Amino acid sequence: MRVVLLSDVPKLGRKSEVKNVSPGYAKNFLFPRGLAMVLTSTAVLELEQQDVAKRKQAEKDLIEAEVLGKKLDGLEVEIAMKVSKDGVGYAGVSTQKIAEVLTGLGFKISKSQVKINSPIKKLGEYTVVISLPHNLEAEVKITVVAEPEG
């Protein structure tokens, strides 16, 4: 019996694949769990439409990621940090703080997208890598300055 998988099935196949299975396996396991449906011309047409929609969405996402990457790449951001008299930061600048600053500037960036080795605890300039969808990356220059006392 030829079926179309509606979701990934271990040891059988991935979503949208057409597979030959025994009628008993299909009727007793795949169909009751909503993992597959019988291959018909309607099902094939539906799968093709879903594939086209997925491709269009992936292309749109790639273009958005490229535009965001171009805007971020080379961006220079200044972040203020409380420091001691020796110039050592009390809290440090973390990925969360960098993400908040970038979000405040209008970029949708989460802390998991910001890549630094360890929290920044000294004043100065640093280059931070921002990971974007589709394996794109952008480099942002962070300048850490002393927070004005007051």
Order of alpha helices (4+ residues) and beta strands (2+ residues): beta-beta-beta-alpha-beta-beta-alpha-beta-beta-beta-beta
